[in-house]
Structure formats: structure tokens, C-alpha cells
Amino acid sequence: MAASSGVVAYTGTLSPVLDGSDSVYIDREFTRIAASIKSIQALCPQAAVKAPANPLDGSVRLSRAPWRPLEGQTEDQWVYYDASASAWKSFP
């Protein structure tokens, strides 16, 4: 699955050496920011040729050949994942 245009993941780097526990706090905050960006990126509409391994509830995908999650689907179509039904459904 390709990343959506305009969304770039955050890659952490080494934090500066600070006095006390400041460095630990900053590292923890950057880790939380990276996780948030990753979650947002996973929910961005994307084109896909296969289902994501662990789709999130509400994930939106443009299903492209050979992936056809809807019964009778013959063309590319926007779909979303409904976790309560454990199924991909037609995007309204």
C-alpha cells in the first residue's frame, strides 16, 4: 500500500543531551507524536491492491484489481472497513 500524498511519517532522531530527566521526557513525547502520525496515516484514503493486514475501523481504500472485497465488484471502488461487521463495505 502506498502512502497517501502529503502524509510523511515522523522518524525520530537522537535527542540532545539535557540535564536531569528532560531527555527522557522529550524522547517519550516524540515517540507519542510518531505513533499519532502513524495512526493518522493509516486512516488516510489510499489506493490498494490487497486488504491491509490489520485494518482500522473506518479505514477508507480504493480497491483496485486484483482486490475486490465487495460481492459482484468488477471495477475499482471506494470501500471502508466496518470493524463491527469485520467486513469491507461500499463507501457512501
PyMOL Python script that loads the backbone (N, CA, C, O; Angstrom):
from pymol import cmd

cmd.read_pdbstr("""\
ATOM      1  N   MET A   1       0.832  -1.161   0.000  1.00  0.00           N
ATOM      2  CA  MET A   1       0.000   0.000   0.000  1.00  0.00           C
ATOM      3  C   MET A   1       0.888   1.239   0.000  1.00  0.00           C
ATOM      4  O   MET A   1       1.773   1.362   0.847  1.00  0.00           O
ATOM      5  N   ALA A   2       0.673   2.128  -0.908  1.00  0.00           N
ATOM      6  CA  ALA A   2       1.465   3.338  -0.992  1.00  0.00           C
ATOM      7  C   ALA A   2       0.962   4.365   0.005  1.00  0.00           C
ATOM      8  O   ALA A   2      -0.232   4.432   0.299  1.00  0.00           O
ATOM      9  N   ALA A   3       1.884   5.165   0.522  1.00  0.00           N
ATOM     10  CA  ALA A   3       1.494   6.232   1.433  1.00  0.00           C
ATOM     11  C   ALA A   3       0.730   7.300   0.669  1.00  0.00           C
ATOM     12  O   ALA A   3       1.026   7.567  -0.496  1.00  0.00           O
ATOM     13  N   SER A   4      -0.239   7.903   1.312  1.00  0.00           N
ATOM     14  CA  SER A   4      -1.004   8.964   0.685  1.00  0.00           C
ATOM     15  C   SER A   4      -0.109  10.158   0.440  1.00  0.00           C
ATOM     16  O   SER A   4       0.788  10.435   1.236  1.00  0.00           O
ATOM     17  N   SER A   5      -0.340  10.870  -0.653  1.00  0.00           N
ATOM     18  CA  SER A   5       0.471  12.036  -0.938  1.00  0.00           C
ATOM     19  C   SER A   5       0.251  13.086   0.135  1.00  0.00           C
ATOM     20  O   SER A   5      -0.870  13.297   0.598  1.00  0.00           O
ATOM     21  N   GLY A   6       1.330  13.735   0.522  1.00  0.00           N
ATOM     22  CA  GLY A   6       1.251  14.779   1.519  1.00  0.00           C
ATOM     23  C   GLY A   6       1.395  14.288   2.946  1.00  0.00           C
ATOM     24  O   GLY A   6       1.557  15.105   3.852  1.00  0.00           O
ATOM     25  N   VAL A   7       1.342  12.984   3.181  1.00  0.00           N
ATOM     26  CA  VAL A   7       1.492  12.455   4.526  1.00  0.00           C
ATOM     27  C   VAL A   7       2.856  11.802   4.624  1.00  0.00           C
ATOM     28  O   VAL A   7       3.172  10.870   3.885  1.00  0.00           O
ATOM     29  N   VAL A   8       3.655  12.304   5.545  1.00  0.00           N
ATOM     30  CA  VAL A   8       5.002  11.777   5.718  1.00  0.00           C
ATOM     31  C   VAL A   8       5.150  11.298   7.152  1.00  0.00           C
ATOM     32  O   VAL A   8       4.769  12.002   8.087  1.00  0.00           O
ATOM     33  N   ALA A   9       5.689  10.130   7.326  1.00  0.00           N
ATOM     34  CA  ALA A   9       5.880   9.585   8.667  1.00  0.00           C
ATOM     35  C   ALA A   9       6.980  10.356   9.387  1.00  0.00           C
ATOM     36  O   ALA A   9       7.895  10.882   8.754  1.00  0.00           O
ATOM     37  N   TYR A  10       6.888  10.420  10.692  1.00  0.00           N
ATOM     38  CA  TYR A  10       7.914  11.037  11.514  1.00  0.00           C
ATOM     39  C   TYR A  10       8.919   9.979  11.905  1.00  0.00           C
ATOM     40  O   TYR A  10       8.550   8.926  12.423  1.00  0.00           O
ATOM     41  N   THR A  11      10.176  10.252  11.660  1.00  0.00           N
ATOM     42  CA  THR A  11      11.244   9.347  12.060  1.00  0.00           C
ATOM     43  C   THR A  11      12.048  10.036  13.142  1.00  0.00           C
ATOM     44  O   THR A  11      12.645  11.087  12.908  1.00  0.00           O
ATOM     45  N   GLY A  12      12.065   9.451  14.313  1.00  0.00           N
ATOM     46  CA  GLY A  12      12.779  10.052  15.434  1.00  0.00           C
ATOM     47  C   GLY A  12      14.286  10.022  15.242  1.00  0.00           C
ATOM     48  O   GLY A  12      14.824   9.136  14.579  1.00  0.00           O
ATOM     49  N   THR A  13      14.944  10.982  15.819  1.00  0.00           N
ATOM     50  CA  THR A  13      16.408  11.038  15.815  1.00  0.00           C
ATOM     51  C   THR A  13      16.866  11.151  17.263  1.00  0.00           C
ATOM     52  O   THR A  13      16.044  11.249  18.174  1.00  0.00           O
ATOM     53  N   LEU A  14      18.152  11.137  17.468  1.00  0.00           N
ATOM     54  CA  LEU A  14      18.666  11.251  18.830  1.00  0.00           C
ATOM     55  C   LEU A  14      18.330  12.624  19.396  1.00  0.00           C
ATOM     56  O   LEU A  14      18.448  13.638  18.708  1.00  0.00           O
ATOM     57  N   SER A  15      17.913  12.643  20.645  1.00  0.00           N
ATOM     58  CA  SER A  15      17.613  13.906  21.321  1.00  0.00           C
ATOM     59  C   SER A  15      18.898  14.495  21.872  1.00  0.00           C
ATOM     60  O   SER A  15      19.867  13.772  22.107  1.00  0.00           O
ATOM     61  N   PRO A  16      18.911  15.804  22.079  1.00  0.00           N
ATOM     62  CA  PRO A  16      20.112  16.407  22.671  1.00  0.00           C
ATOM     63  C   PRO A  16      20.276  15.928  24.114  1.00  0.00           C
ATOM     64  O   PRO A  16      19.308  15.537  24.766  1.00  0.00           O
ATOM     65  N   VAL A  17      21.486  15.965  24.586  1.00  0.00           N
ATOM     66  CA  VAL A  17      21.759  15.576  25.970  1.00  0.00           C
ATOM     67  C   VAL A  17      21.348  16.746  26.861  1.00  0.00           C
ATOM     68  O   VAL A  17      21.880  17.850  26.746  1.00  0.00           O
ATOM     69  N   LEU A  18      20.398  16.483  27.745  1.00  0.00           N
ATOM     70  CA  LEU A  18      19.889  17.517  28.639  1.00  0.00           C
ATOM     71  C   LEU A  18      20.098  17.088  30.084  1.00  0.00           C
ATOM     72  O   LEU A  18      20.288  15.907  30.375  1.00  0.00           O
ATOM     73  N   ASP A  19      20.059  18.055  30.975  1.00  0.00           N
ATOM     74  CA  ASP A  19      20.202  17.761  32.398  1.00  0.00           C
ATOM     75  C   ASP A  19      18.962  17.035  32.920  1.00  0.00           C
ATOM     76  O   ASP A  19      17.854  17.261  32.432  1.00  0.00           O
ATOM     77  N   GLY A  20      19.146  16.186  33.888  1.00  0.00           N
ATOM     78  CA  GLY A  20      18.028  15.538  34.564  1.00  0.00           C
ATOM     79  C   GLY A  20      17.239  14.619  33.652  1.00  0.00           C
ATOM     80  O   GLY A  20      17.788  13.944  32.781  1.00  0.00           O
ATOM     81  N   SER A  21      15.923  14.613  33.882  1.00  0.00           N
ATOM     82  CA  SER A  21      15.053  13.707  33.140  1.00  0.00           C
ATOM     83  C   SER A  21      14.433  14.360  31.916  1.00  0.00           C
ATOM     84  O   SER A  21      13.527  13.787  31.310  1.00  0.00           O
ATOM     85  N   ASP A  22      14.899  15.547  31.535  1.00  0.00           N
ATOM     86  CA  ASP A  22      14.342  16.238  30.372  1.00  0.00           C
ATOM     87  C   ASP A  22      14.466  15.404  29.104  1.00  0.00           C
ATOM     88  O   ASP A  22      13.542  15.360  28.292  1.00  0.00           O
ATOM     89  N   SER A  23      15.600  14.749  28.933  1.00  0.00           N
ATOM     90  CA  SER A  23      15.826  13.942  27.737  1.00  0.00           C
ATOM     91  C   SER A  23      14.831  12.787  27.659  1.00  0.00           C
ATOM     92  O   SER A  23      14.317  12.494  26.580  1.00  0.00           O
ATOM     93  N   VAL A  24      14.554  12.131  28.776  1.00  0.00           N
ATOM     94  CA  VAL A  24      13.604  11.021  28.812  1.00  0.00           C
ATOM     95  C   VAL A  24      12.211  11.528  28.437  1.00  0.00           C
ATOM     96  O   VAL A  24      11.500  10.891  27.660  1.00  0.00           O
ATOM     97  N   TYR A  25      11.826  12.683  28.998  1.00  0.00           N
ATOM     98  CA  TYR A  25      10.515  13.263  28.696  1.00  0.00           C
ATOM     99  C   TYR A  25      10.388  13.580  27.205  1.00  0.00           C
ATOM    100  O   TYR A  25       9.375  13.257  26.585  1.00  0.00           O
ATOM    101  N   ILE A  26      11.406  14.206  26.635  1.00  0.00           N
ATOM    102  CA  ILE A  26      11.372  14.578  25.215  1.00  0.00           C
ATOM    103  C   ILE A  26      11.305  13.334  24.344  1.00  0.00           C
ATOM    104  O   ILE A  26      10.534  13.299  23.385  1.00  0.00           O
ATOM    105  N   ASP A  27      12.098  12.307  24.657  1.00  0.00           N
ATOM    106  CA  ASP A  27      12.055  11.058  23.887  1.00  0.00           C
ATOM    107  C   ASP A  27      10.659  10.435  23.940  1.00  0.00           C
ATOM    108  O   ASP A  27      10.161   9.952  22.923  1.00  0.00           O
ATOM    109  N   ARG A  28      10.029  10.442  25.105  1.00  0.00           N
ATOM    110  CA  ARG A  28       8.691   9.870  25.269  1.00  0.00           C
ATOM    111  C   ARG A  28       7.667  10.663  24.441  1.00  0.00           C
ATOM    112  O   ARG A  28       6.785  10.071  23.819  1.00  0.00           O
ATOM    113  N   GLU A  29       7.782  11.981  24.430  1.00  0.00           N
ATOM    114  CA  GLU A  29       6.857  12.808  23.661  1.00  0.00           C
ATOM    115  C   GLU A  29       7.029  12.584  22.156  1.00  0.00           C
ATOM    116  O   GLU A  29       6.037  12.502  21.430  1.00  0.00           O
ATOM    117  N   PHE A  30       8.260  12.486  21.684  1.00  0.00           N
ATOM    118  CA  PHE A  30       8.493  12.228  20.264  1.00  0.00           C
ATOM    119  C   PHE A  30       7.958  10.854  19.866  1.00  0.00           C
ATOM    120  O   PHE A  30       7.456  10.687  18.754  1.00  0.00           O
ATOM    121  N   THR A  31       8.058   9.883  20.746  1.00  0.00           N
ATOM    122  CA  THR A  31       7.513   8.557  20.474  1.00  0.00           C
ATOM    123  C   THR A  31       5.998   8.628  20.345  1.00  0.00           C
ATOM    124  O   THR A  31       5.422   7.998  19.458  1.00  0.00           O
ATOM    125  N   ARG A  32       5.345   9.395  21.226  1.00  0.00           N
ATOM    126  CA  ARG A  32       3.894   9.573  21.149  1.00  0.00           C
ATOM    127  C   ARG A  32       3.489  10.294  19.863  1.00  0.00           C
ATOM    128  O   ARG A  32       2.483   9.941  19.247  1.00  0.00           O
ATOM    129  N   ILE A  33       4.258  11.294  19.454  1.00  0.00           N
ATOM    130  CA  ILE A  33       3.964  12.025  18.217  1.00  0.00           C
ATOM    131  C   ILE A  33       4.080  11.086  17.012  1.00  0.00           C
ATOM    132  O   ILE A  33       3.227  11.101  16.125  1.00  0.00           O
ATOM    133  N   ALA A  34       5.131  10.276  16.985  1.00  0.00           N
ATOM    134  CA  ALA A  34       5.324   9.338  15.874  1.00  0.00           C
ATOM    135  C   ALA A  34       4.163   8.349  15.791  1.00  0.00           C
ATOM    136  O   ALA A  34       3.692   8.040  14.696  1.00  0.00           O
ATOM    137  N   ALA A  35       3.699   7.850  16.936  1.00  0.00           N
ATOM    138  CA  ALA A  35       2.575   6.906  16.948  1.00  0.00           C
ATOM    139  C   ALA A  35       1.297   7.577  16.451  1.00  0.00           C
ATOM    140  O   ALA A  35       0.510   6.958  15.735  1.00  0.00           O
ATOM    141  N   SER A  36       1.088   8.828  16.825  1.00  0.00           N
ATOM    142  CA  SER A  36      -0.101   9.564  16.371  1.00  0.00           C
ATOM    143  C   SER A  36      -0.079   9.766  14.863  1.00  0.00           C
ATOM    144  O   SER A  36      -1.098   9.575  14.198  1.00  0.00           O
ATOM    145  N   ILE A  37       1.052  10.145  14.325  1.00  0.00           N
ATOM    146  CA  ILE A  37       1.175  10.346  12.883  1.00  0.00           C
ATOM    147  C   ILE A  37       0.941   9.036  12.147  1.00  0.00           C
ATOM    148  O   ILE A  37       0.280   9.016  11.108  1.00  0.00           O
ATOM    149  N   LYS A  38       1.475   7.946  12.674  1.00  0.00           N
ATOM    150  CA  LYS A  38       1.285   6.635  12.043  1.00  0.00           C
ATOM    151  C   LYS A  38      -0.197   6.257  12.020  1.00  0.00           C
ATOM    152  O   LYS A  38      -0.679   5.726  11.020  1.00  0.00           O
ATOM    153  N   SER A  39      -0.927   6.522  13.107  1.00  0.00           N
ATOM    154  CA  SER A  39      -2.359   6.223  13.162  1.00  0.00           C
ATOM    155  C   SER A  39      -3.137   7.054  12.153  1.00  0.00           C
ATOM    156  O   SER A  39      -4.022   6.541  11.468  1.00  0.00           O
ATOM    157  N   ILE A  40      -2.810   8.326  12.065  1.00  0.00           N
ATOM    158  CA  ILE A  40      -3.487   9.211  11.111  1.00  0.00           C
ATOM    159  C   ILE A  40      -3.208   8.753   9.687  1.00  0.00           C
ATOM    160  O   ILE A  40      -4.113   8.726   8.853  1.00  0.00           O
ATOM    161  N   GLN A  41      -1.972   8.395   9.407  1.00  0.00           N
ATOM    162  CA  GLN A  41      -1.599   7.945   8.071  1.00  0.00           C
ATOM    163  C   GLN A  41      -2.366   6.685   7.684  1.00  0.00           C
ATOM    164  O   GLN A  41      -2.774   6.537   6.532  1.00  0.00           O
ATOM    165  N   ALA A  42      -2.564   5.780   8.635  1.00  0.00           N
ATOM    166  CA  ALA A  42      -3.291   4.540   8.346  1.00  0.00           C
ATOM    167  C   ALA A  42      -4.749   4.808   7.987  1.00  0.00           C
ATOM    168  O   ALA A  42      -5.357   4.024   7.259  1.00  0.00           O
ATOM    169  N   LEU A  43      -5.312   5.895   8.484  1.00  0.00           N
ATOM    170  CA  LEU A  43      -6.714   6.211   8.212  1.00  0.00           C
ATOM    171  C   LEU A  43      -6.908   7.073   6.966  1.00  0.00           C
ATOM    172  O   LEU A  43      -8.043   7.297   6.546  1.00  0.00           O
ATOM    173  N   CYS A  44      -5.824   7.557   6.372  1.00  0.00           N
ATOM    174  CA  CYS A  44      -5.940   8.371   5.155  1.00  0.00           C
ATOM    175  C   CYS A  44      -6.432   7.503   3.996  1.00  0.00           C
ATOM    176  O   CYS A  44      -6.003   6.358   3.853  1.00  0.00           O
ATOM    177  N   PRO A  45      -7.327   8.043   3.170  1.00  0.00           N
ATOM    178  CA  PRO A  45      -7.769   7.273   1.996  1.00  0.00           C
ATOM    179  C   PRO A  45      -6.576   6.918   1.113  1.00  0.00           C
ATOM    180  O   PRO A  45      -5.735   7.767   0.819  1.00  0.00           O
ATOM    181  N   GLN A  46      -6.510   5.661   0.697  1.00  0.00           N
ATOM    182  CA  GLN A  46      -5.405   5.170  -0.110  1.00  0.00           C
ATOM    183  C   GLN A  46      -5.915   4.180  -1.149  1.00  0.00           C
ATOM    184  O   GLN A  46      -6.951   3.540  -0.965  1.00  0.00           O
ATOM    185  N   ALA A  47      -5.173   4.067  -2.234  1.00  0.00           N
ATOM    186  CA  ALA A  47      -5.457   3.019  -3.216  1.00  0.00           C
ATOM    187  C   ALA A  47      -4.750   1.750  -2.749  1.00  0.00           C
ATOM    188  O   ALA A  47      -3.644   1.814  -2.213  1.00  0.00           O
ATOM    189  N   ALA A  48      -5.393   0.590  -2.953  1.00  0.00           N
ATOM    190  CA  ALA A  48      -4.798  -0.666  -2.508  1.00  0.00           C
ATOM    191  C   ALA A  48      -5.156  -1.794  -3.463  1.00  0.00           C
ATOM    192  O   ALA A  48      -6.260  -1.835  -4.006  1.00  0.00           O
ATOM    193  N   VAL A  49      -4.210  -2.709  -3.661  1.00  0.00           N
ATOM    194  CA  VAL A  49      -4.452  -3.886  -4.496  1.00  0.00           C
ATOM    195  C   VAL A  49      -4.647  -5.141  -3.640  1.00  0.00           C
ATOM    196  O   VAL A  49      -4.875  -6.232  -4.163  1.00  0.00           O
ATOM    197  N   LYS A  50      -4.554  -4.969  -2.306  1.00  0.00           N
ATOM    198  CA  LYS A  50      -4.864  -6.052  -1.376  1.00  0.00           C
ATOM    199  C   LYS A  50      -5.307  -5.419  -0.061  1.00  0.00           C
ATOM    200  O   LYS A  50      -4.987  -4.266   0.227  1.00  0.00           O
ATOM    201  N   ALA A  51      -6.037  -6.179   0.719  1.00  0.00           N
ATOM    202  CA  ALA A  51      -6.531  -5.676   2.000  1.00  0.00           C
ATOM    203  C   ALA A  51      -5.376  -5.456   2.970  1.00  0.00           C
ATOM    204  O   ALA A  51      -4.423  -6.235   2.970  1.00  0.00           O
ATOM    205  N   PRO A  52      -5.439  -4.410   3.798  1.00  0.00           N
ATOM    206  CA  PRO A  52      -4.418  -4.223   4.823  1.00  0.00           C
ATOM    207  C   PRO A  52      -4.435  -5.395   5.805  1.00  0.00           C
ATOM    208  O   PRO A  52      -5.486  -5.987   6.049  1.00  0.00           O
ATOM    209  N   ALA A  53      -3.302  -5.720   6.353  1.00  0.00           N
ATOM    210  CA  ALA A  53      -3.202  -6.844   7.286  1.00  0.00           C
ATOM    211  C   ALA A  53      -4.061  -6.627   8.527  1.00  0.00           C
ATOM    212  O   ALA A  53      -4.721  -7.557   8.990  1.00  0.00           O
ATOM    213  N   ASN A  54      -4.061  -5.427   9.064  1.00  0.00           N
ATOM    214  CA  ASN A  54      -4.835  -5.108  10.275  1.00  0.00           C
ATOM    215  C   ASN A  54      -5.595  -3.804  10.052  1.00  0.00           C
ATOM    216  O   ASN A  54      -5.183  -2.763  10.564  1.00  0.00           O
ATOM    217  N   PRO A  55      -6.688  -3.837   9.305  1.00  0.00           N
ATOM    218  CA  PRO A  55      -7.404  -2.592   9.028  1.00  0.00           C
ATOM    219  C   PRO A  55      -8.037  -2.007  10.290  1.00  0.00           C
ATOM    220  O   PRO A  55      -8.481  -2.738  11.176  1.00  0.00           O
ATOM    221  N   LEU A  56      -8.067  -0.691  10.352  1.00  0.00           N
ATOM    222  CA  LEU A  56      -8.710   0.000  11.459  1.00  0.00           C
ATOM    223  C   LEU A  56     -10.154   0.294  11.096  1.00  0.00           C
ATOM    224  O   LEU A  56     -10.486   0.460   9.922  1.00  0.00           O
ATOM    225  N   ASP A  57     -11.004   0.357  12.096  1.00  0.00           N
ATOM    226  CA  ASP A  57     -12.410   0.681  11.869  1.00  0.00           C
ATOM    227  C   ASP A  57     -12.496   2.038  11.170  1.00  0.00           C
ATOM    228  O   ASP A  57     -11.947   3.028  11.653  1.00  0.00           O
ATOM    229  N   GLY A  58     -13.179   2.073  10.044  1.00  0.00           N
ATOM    230  CA  GLY A  58     -13.341   3.312   9.290  1.00  0.00           C
ATOM    231  C   GLY A  58     -12.276   3.556   8.235  1.00  0.00           C
ATOM    232  O   GLY A  58     -12.334   4.567   7.534  1.00  0.00           O
ATOM    233  N   SER A  59     -11.301   2.657   8.102  1.00  0.00           N
ATOM    234  CA  SER A  59     -10.272   2.822   7.071  1.00  0.00           C
ATOM    235  C   SER A  59     -10.932   2.892   5.706  1.00  0.00           C
ATOM    236  O   SER A  59     -11.836   2.114   5.402  1.00  0.00           O
ATOM    237  N   VAL A  60     -10.475   3.834   4.881  1.00  0.00           N
ATOM    238  CA  VAL A  60     -11.031   4.012   3.540  1.00  0.00           C
ATOM    239  C   VAL A  60      -9.962   3.635   2.521  1.00  0.00           C
ATOM    240  O   VAL A  60      -8.817   4.077   2.612  1.00  0.00           O
ATOM    241  N   ARG A  61     -10.354   2.807   1.545  1.00  0.00           N
ATOM    242  CA  ARG A  61      -9.431   2.376   0.497  1.00  0.00           C
ATOM    243  C   ARG A  61     -10.134   2.391  -0.854  1.00  0.00           C
ATOM    244  O   ARG A  61     -11.339   2.159  -0.945  1.00  0.00           O
ATOM    245  N   LEU A  62      -9.364   2.668  -1.898  1.00  0.00           N
ATOM    246  CA  LEU A  62      -9.829   2.500  -3.275  1.00  0.00           C
ATOM    247  C   LEU A  62      -9.378   1.095  -3.663  1.00  0.00           C
ATOM    248  O   LEU A  62      -8.194   0.868  -3.912  1.00  0.00           O
ATOM    249  N   SER A  63     -10.307   0.165  -3.713  1.00  0.00           N
ATOM    250  CA  SER A  63      -9.932  -1.218  -4.031  1.00  0.00           C
ATOM    251  C   SER A  63      -9.687  -1.333  -5.524  1.00  0.00           C
ATOM    252  O   SER A  63     -10.568  -1.074  -6.344  1.00  0.00           O
ATOM    253  N   ARG A  64      -8.470  -1.727  -5.851  1.00  0.00           N
ATOM    254  CA  ARG A  64      -8.056  -1.889  -7.245  1.00  0.00           C
ATOM    255  C   ARG A  64      -7.745  -3.348  -7.508  1.00  0.00           C
ATOM    256  O   ARG A  64      -7.400  -4.097  -6.594  1.00  0.00           O
ATOM    257  N   ALA A  65      -7.871  -3.748  -8.772  1.00  0.00           N
ATOM    258  CA  ALA A  65      -7.598  -5.134  -9.162  1.00  0.00           C
ATOM    259  C   ALA A  65      -6.216  -5.534  -8.682  1.00  0.00           C
ATOM    260  O   ALA A  65      -5.279  -4.751  -8.831  1.00  0.00           O
ATOM    261  N   PRO A  66      -6.053  -6.685  -8.128  1.00  0.00           N
ATOM    262  CA  PRO A  66      -6.982  -7.809  -8.091  1.00  0.00           C
ATOM    263  C   PRO A  66      -7.862  -7.846  -6.838  1.00  0.00           C
ATOM    264  O   PRO A  66      -8.653  -8.777  -6.684  1.00  0.00           O
ATOM    265  N   TRP A  67      -7.749  -6.865  -5.942  1.00  0.00           N
ATOM    266  CA  TRP A  67      -8.514  -6.883  -4.694  1.00  0.00           C
ATOM    267  C   TRP A  67      -9.943  -6.413  -4.949  1.00  0.00           C
ATOM    268  O   TRP A  67     -10.163  -5.269  -5.347  1.00  0.00           O
ATOM    269  N   ARG A  68     -10.887  -7.276  -4.724  1.00  0.00           N
ATOM    270  CA  ARG A  68     -12.311  -6.993  -4.914  1.00  0.00           C
ATOM    271  C   ARG A  68     -13.068  -7.443  -3.663  1.00  0.00           C
ATOM    272  O   ARG A  68     -13.587  -8.559  -3.635  1.00  0.00           O
ATOM    273  N   PRO A  69     -13.141  -6.596  -2.625  1.00  0.00           N
ATOM    274  CA  PRO A  69     -13.759  -7.026  -1.367  1.00  0.00           C
ATOM    275  C   PRO A  69     -15.282  -7.087  -1.384  1.00  0.00           C
ATOM    276  O   PRO A  69     -15.880  -7.701  -0.501  1.00  0.00           O
ATOM    277  N   LEU A  70     -15.917  -6.466  -2.369  1.00  0.00           N
ATOM    278  CA  LEU A  70     -17.376  -6.454  -2.414  1.00  0.00           C
ATOM    279  C   LEU A  70     -17.898  -7.514  -3.366  1.00  0.00           C
ATOM    280  O   LEU A  70     -17.314  -7.758  -4.422  1.00  0.00           O
ATOM    281  N   GLU A  71     -18.999  -8.139  -2.986  1.00  0.00           N
ATOM    282  CA  GLU A  71     -19.615  -9.151  -3.835  1.00  0.00           C
ATOM    283  C   GLU A  71     -20.056  -8.514  -5.145  1.00  0.00           C
ATOM    284  O   GLU A  71     -20.722  -7.478  -5.137  1.00  0.00           O
ATOM    285  N   GLY A  72     -19.693  -9.123  -6.268  1.00  0.00           N
ATOM    286  CA  GLY A  72     -20.080  -8.632  -7.583  1.00  0.00           C
ATOM    287  C   GLY A  72     -19.277  -7.438  -8.070  1.00  0.00           C
ATOM    288  O   GLY A  72     -19.597  -6.879  -9.119  1.00  0.00           O
ATOM    289  N   GLN A  73     -18.255  -7.033  -7.350  1.00  0.00           N
ATOM    290  CA  GLN A  73     -17.444  -5.874  -7.748  1.00  0.00           C
ATOM    291  C   GLN A  73     -16.630  -6.208  -8.991  1.00  0.00           C
ATOM    292  O   GLN A  73     -15.951  -7.234  -9.036  1.00  0.00           O
ATOM    293  N   THR A  74     -16.699  -5.338 -10.006  1.00  0.00           N
ATOM    294  CA  THR A  74     -15.965  -5.569 -11.243  1.00  0.00           C
ATOM    295  C   THR A  74     -15.020  -4.424 -11.587  1.00  0.00           C
ATOM    296  O   THR A  74     -14.177  -4.565 -12.472  1.00  0.00           O
ATOM    297  N   GLU A  75     -15.151  -3.283 -10.892  1.00  0.00           N
ATOM    298  CA  GLU A  75     -14.293  -2.125 -11.166  1.00  0.00           C
ATOM    299  C   GLU A  75     -13.696  -1.614  -9.861  1.00  0.00           C
ATOM    300  O   GLU A  75     -14.082  -2.043  -8.774  1.00  0.00           O
ATOM    301  N   ASP A  76     -12.746  -0.687  -9.989  1.00  0.00           N
ATOM    302  CA  ASP A  76     -12.194  -0.040  -8.807  1.00  0.00           C
ATOM    303  C   ASP A  76     -13.327   0.672  -8.078  1.00  0.00           C
ATOM    304  O   ASP A  76     -14.186   1.292  -8.704  1.00  0.00           O
ATOM    305  N   GLN A  77     -13.323   0.577  -6.754  1.00  0.00           N
ATOM    306  CA  GLN A  77     -14.389   1.196  -5.973  1.00  0.00           C
ATOM    307  C   GLN A  77     -13.873   1.599  -4.597  1.00  0.00           C
ATOM    308  O   GLN A  77     -13.042   0.907  -4.009  1.00  0.00           O
ATOM    309  N   TRP A  78     -14.375   2.727  -4.088  1.00  0.00           N
ATOM    310  CA  TRP A  78     -14.039   3.160  -2.735  1.00  0.00           C
ATOM    311  C   TRP A  78     -14.812   2.308  -1.736  1.00  0.00           C
ATOM    312  O   TRP A  78     -16.019   2.107  -1.872  1.00  0.00           O
ATOM    313  N   VAL A  79     -14.095   1.810  -0.725  1.00  0.00           N
ATOM    314  CA  VAL A  79     -14.689   0.985   0.320  1.00  0.00           C
ATOM    315  C   VAL A  79     -14.177   1.456   1.682  1.00  0.00           C
ATOM    316  O   VAL A  79     -13.152   2.134   1.768  1.00  0.00           O
ATOM    317  N   TYR A  80     -14.892   1.096   2.732  1.00  0.00           N
ATOM    318  CA  TYR A  80     -14.424   1.375   4.083  1.00  0.00           C
ATOM    319  C   TYR A  80     -14.563   0.118   4.921  1.00  0.00           C
ATOM    320  O   TYR A  80     -15.383  -0.751   4.623  1.00  0.00           O
ATOM    321  N   TYR A  81     -13.753   0.025   5.977  1.00  0.00           N
ATOM    322  CA  TYR A  81     -13.772  -1.157   6.832  1.00  0.00           C
ATOM    323  C   TYR A  81     -14.702  -0.932   8.015  1.00  0.00           C
ATOM    324  O   TYR A  81     -14.540   0.033   8.763  1.00  0.00           O
ATOM    325  N   ASP A  82     -15.673  -1.820   8.186  1.00  0.00           N
ATOM    326  CA  ASP A  82     -16.610  -1.793   9.309  1.00  0.00           C
ATOM    327  C   ASP A  82     -16.180  -2.886  10.286  1.00  0.00           C
ATOM    328  O   ASP A  82     -16.445  -4.068  10.067  1.00  0.00           O
ATOM    329  N   ALA A  83     -15.517  -2.478  11.362  1.00  0.00           N
ATOM    330  CA  ALA A  83     -14.977  -3.449  12.321  1.00  0.00           C
ATOM    331  C   ALA A  83     -16.073  -4.243  13.023  1.00  0.00           C
ATOM    332  O   ALA A  83     -15.868  -5.409  13.362  1.00  0.00           O
ATOM    333  N   SER A  84     -17.228  -3.631  13.245  1.00  0.00           N
ATOM    334  CA  SER A  84     -18.295  -4.361  13.935  1.00  0.00           C
ATOM    335  C   SER A  84     -18.809  -5.525  13.093  1.00  0.00           C
ATOM    336  O   SER A  84     -19.285  -6.523  13.633  1.00  0.00           O
ATOM    337  N   ALA A  85     -18.713  -5.398  11.770  1.00  0.00           N
ATOM    338  CA  ALA A  85     -19.130  -6.479  10.867  1.00  0.00           C
ATOM    339  C   ALA A  85     -17.935  -7.278  10.355  1.00  0.00           C
ATOM    340  O   ALA A  85     -18.107  -8.282   9.663  1.00  0.00           O
ATOM    341  N   SER A  86     -16.726  -6.835  10.693  1.00  0.00           N
ATOM    342  CA  SER A  86     -15.492  -7.451  10.180  1.00  0.00           C
ATOM    343  C   SER A  86     -15.540  -7.584   8.661  1.00  0.00           C
ATOM    344  O   SER A  86     -15.204  -8.629   8.106  1.00  0.00           O
ATOM    345  N   ALA A  87     -15.963  -6.505   7.998  1.00  0.00           N
ATOM    346  CA  ALA A  87     -16.123  -6.560   6.544  1.00  0.00           C
ATOM    347  C   ALA A  87     -15.882  -5.195   5.918  1.00  0.00           C
ATOM    348  O   ALA A  87     -16.049  -4.151   6.549  1.00  0.00           O
ATOM    349  N   TRP A  88     -15.480  -5.245   4.640  1.00  0.00           N
ATOM    350  CA  TRP A  88     -15.354  -4.028   3.834  1.00  0.00           C
ATOM    351  C   TRP A  88     -16.719  -3.748   3.217  1.00  0.00           C
ATOM    352  O   TRP A  88     -17.398  -4.657   2.742  1.00  0.00           O
ATOM    353  N   LYS A  89     -17.108  -2.477   3.232  1.00  0.00           N
ATOM    354  CA  LYS A  89     -18.403  -2.077   2.706  1.00  0.00           C
ATOM    355  C   LYS A  89     -18.227  -0.951   1.699  1.00  0.00           C
ATOM    356  O   LYS A  89     -17.217  -0.247   1.711  1.00  0.00           O
ATOM    357  N   SER A  90     -19.211  -0.787   0.833  1.00  0.00           N
ATOM    358  CA  SER A  90     -19.189   0.269  -0.164  1.00  0.00           C
ATOM    359  C   SER A  90     -19.182   1.623   0.520  1.00  0.00           C
ATOM    360  O   SER A  90     -19.969   1.873   1.433  1.00  0.00           O
ATOM    361  N   PHE A  91     -18.295   2.490   0.076  1.00  0.00           N
ATOM    362  CA  PHE A  91     -18.215   3.830   0.651  1.00  0.00           C
ATOM    363  C   PHE A  91     -19.367   4.654   0.121  1.00  0.00           C
ATOM    364  O   PHE A  91     -19.576   4.713  -1.091  1.00  0.00           O
ATOM    365  N   PRO A  92     -20.125   5.296   1.008  1.00  0.00           N
ATOM    366  CA  PRO A  92     -21.318   6.053   0.552  1.00  0.00           C
ATOM    367  C   PRO A  92     -20.990   7.173  -0.411  1.00  0.00           C
ATOM    368  O   PRO A  92     -21.890   7.879  -0.866  1.00  0.00           O
TER     369      PRO A  92
END
""", "prot")
cmd.dss("prot")
cmd.show_as("cartoon", "prot")
cmd.util.cbc("prot")
cmd.orient("prot")
